[in-house]
């Protein structure tokens, strides 16, 4: 008898669901596709991803008209020069979005050095966020054995007017850690 009661109650539920006059329709949920923004944050992150994938090191990145040049040491020895034209970044962004999550599963993150503790993508993204905040232009990022040299032009406001002035700074491992922590915090809050 218990089985027939459960069949009856289940049948009643299905009839009640089918018999509703007002059908609740929900609009299909659109998953927002990430959109490329031509910022230092995105461009340097994408360059960093290329460096990570190809296991490059001792990186020098210079902004030039129409894009970036990067000089890096190859894992087999020697150095090579890489071009990143501005027109290439949307494609690199699409490829990175398609791979999202796959790199994390592959365990590609590892301690690279005291200066680059996670990945070039993370460190260069954090530097890019700072450069965007400075409203920087014509930048140079040069990785040395113990520091990252950062230089370029940035917007400075004084009491009379805004001007563009040169800047340079050295980032030591603790500075890089601070940039990474701030970057991870911003992403967690977003």
MOHU-V243566 format. One line per field, one symbol per residue. ss: DSSP state (a for helix, b for strand, c for the rest). phi: phi as a letter, one per 30 degrees, with the letter a starting at -180 (. if undefined). psi: psi as a letter, one per 30 degrees, with the letter a starting at -180 (. if undefined). A space follows every 50 residues. Layout:
ss = ???
phi = ???
psi = ???
This chain:
ss = caaaaaaaaaaaaaaaaacccccccccccccccccccccaaaaaaaaaaa aaacccbbbbbbbbccbbbbbbbcccccbbbbbbbaaaaaaaaaaaaaac caaaaccccccccccccccaaaaaaaaaaaaaaaccbbbbbbbcccbbbb bbbbbbbccccbbbbbbbbbbbaaaaaaaaaaaaaaaaac
phi = .ddddddddddddddddddddccdccdddcdddecdbdcdeddddddedd dddchdbhdbbbdbeilbcbcbdddcjibbcbcbdedddeddddddddde jdddddiddaddaddcdcadeddddddeddddddhdbhcbbbdcdbbccb blcbdbcbdcacbcbdbaacccedddeddddddddddddd
psi = eeeeeeeeeeeeeeeeeefkejkjkkkkkkkkkkkkkileeeeeeeeeee eeeghllikkkkklkgblkkklklfgllllkkkikeffeeeeeeeeeefk eeeeffhfkljeleeifdleeeeeeeeeeeeeefhllhlkjjkaeflkkk laklkkkafelklklllklkjleeeeeeeeeeeeeeeef.
